[in-house]
Amino acid sequence: MKDLEFFRNLAIGQYVDARSSFHSLGAGTKGFVLFALALVAIAAPSPLGAALPFVAALALGRAAGLGSGFLVRGVKPALPVFVFAALLQFLFAWPGDSSPVLVAFGPVAATLREAWIAASVIARTASMIVAVGLYTATTPESEAARAVEEGLLPLARLGLPVHRLALAVATAIRFVPIVASELESVVKAQASRGGRFGAGRGGPLAKARAYLPLFVPVTVRALERAELLAEAMEARCYTGEGRSRDPRRSTMRGEWAVRAAAFALAAAVLAIDALILIPRIRPW
């Protein structure tokens, strides 16, 4: 039954009130930390550099009082995506790839460069998942939406609907655990009727084929949830215009130091990775 539990393996969108020092930081400051981690994960040229945000997010999560496996288990649902992304790197040859061949199966060959790229893709994706999970676990949705709105406020002069965009971001994050819960309900209902789900029911292709028919009911239930939310907002005449605003939270001096340190560390990691690590560890 544990193989059919999706909600418990999800970290994104679940707030954990641990009352730590990291929780007490403003949503904007934690957004700066998230941006710094994402910047390193995306821009680092080596898999080692791309994996550093993963380790940093786990360390911050432990300091914030989160469970040791809370952020790691959020990566578990993405494991099939990792396998699929890695296979794509090996199935399609990169032009100009002269690196040594590791394994060859007929016309398909796995080279050292393809393995390097596959490891980079996995490290970047895992780091992003853990970093976003850290942010949502330590930041309430209302504060996250307010931070997005305040960050985009200068663009309001250009006619950008800043408040609606912030509301859409907060709603999208909130719907991640909702969709996971709906998927879990549908899978368990199908399993109780003899559906083949879980471990020991065939290979990866058989499991993927068993889950494909669930996309339609899960999508329908998610759209029903979205429709109910829209009707509730319309019933309350909510347009986002003329609403009262919460008093803006002042950024403390220590938070500016955290922001500066996050970007300084990100720049240092990128520089070390590009100038020192890459010439030494790249095998071709």
C-alpha positions, 0 to 999 in steps of 0.5 A, a space after each residue: 500500500 505504501 507504493 500507492 501513497 503519493 501525498 506522503 511522498 510530496 514535499 512541494 506545497 506542504 507547509 511545516 510550522 517548525 518555528 525555526 530561525 529560517 521560518 522567521 525570515 521574510 518570504 522575500 528573503 527566502 525567495 532570494 535563497 531559493 533563487 540563488 539555489 536555483 541559479 547554481 542548479 541551472 547554471 553550474 557547468 558540472 554535475 557536482 556543481 549542480 548537485 551542491 544546491 541539493 546538499 545545501 537545501 537539505 542542510 538548510 531544511 535540517 536547520 529549519 527543523 524539517 525531518 531528515 527525509 521530508 525533502 528527499 522523499 519529494 524526489 521519489 515521484 520524479 524518479 521515472 522522469 529521471 530515468 526517461 531523461 537519462 535514456 533520451 541522452 543515450 538514445 540520441 547522439 550528440 553532434 561532435 561527441 568524441 568522448 570514449 564509449 562506455 557501453 554499446 548495444 548495436 546502433 545505440 552507444 552510451 558515451 562518457 559525454 552522454 553520461 555526464 549530461 544525464 548526470 547533470 540533468 538529474 542533479 539539476 532537477 533534483 536540486 530544483 525539487 528540493 529547493 522549491 520544497 524547502 521554500 514551500 515548507 517554510 513559507 505560508 502560501 499567503 506570504 509567498 503570494 505577497 512576496 511575489 506581488 511585491 517583487 513584481 510591483 514595479 511591473 504594474 506600471 506597465 499594465 501587468 496584473 501583478 496581483 492576479 499573477 501572484 494569486 495564480 502562482 500561489 494557487 498553482 503551488 497549492 494545487 500540487 498536493 491537491 492533485 497528488 491527493 486526488 491521484 492517490 484516491 483514484 489509484 486506491 479506488 482502482 486498486 480496490 477493484 483489481 487494478 494492477 498498481 504498486 510493486 511486483 506487478 511487472 516491469 516499468 513499462 507495465 507500471 507506466 501503462 497501468 497509470 496512463 488511464 488515470 490521467 483523464 479522471 485525475 485531470 477532470 477532478 483537478 478541473 472540477 476543483 479549479 472550477 469550484 475555486 473560481 465559482 467561490 471567488 466569483 460568489 464573493 465578487 473577488 476581482 483583486 481590485 480595490 482590496 485592502 492591503 496588509 501592512 508591508 513587512 519591513 526587511 530587517 538588517 540581518 535579512 539583507 545580510 542573508 540575501 547578500 550571502 546567498 548571492 555571494 555564495 552562488 557566485 563563488 560556487 559558479 566561479 569555482 565550478 567553471 574555473 577550477 572544477 571543470 578543467 580538472 574533473 571533466 573526463 574529455 
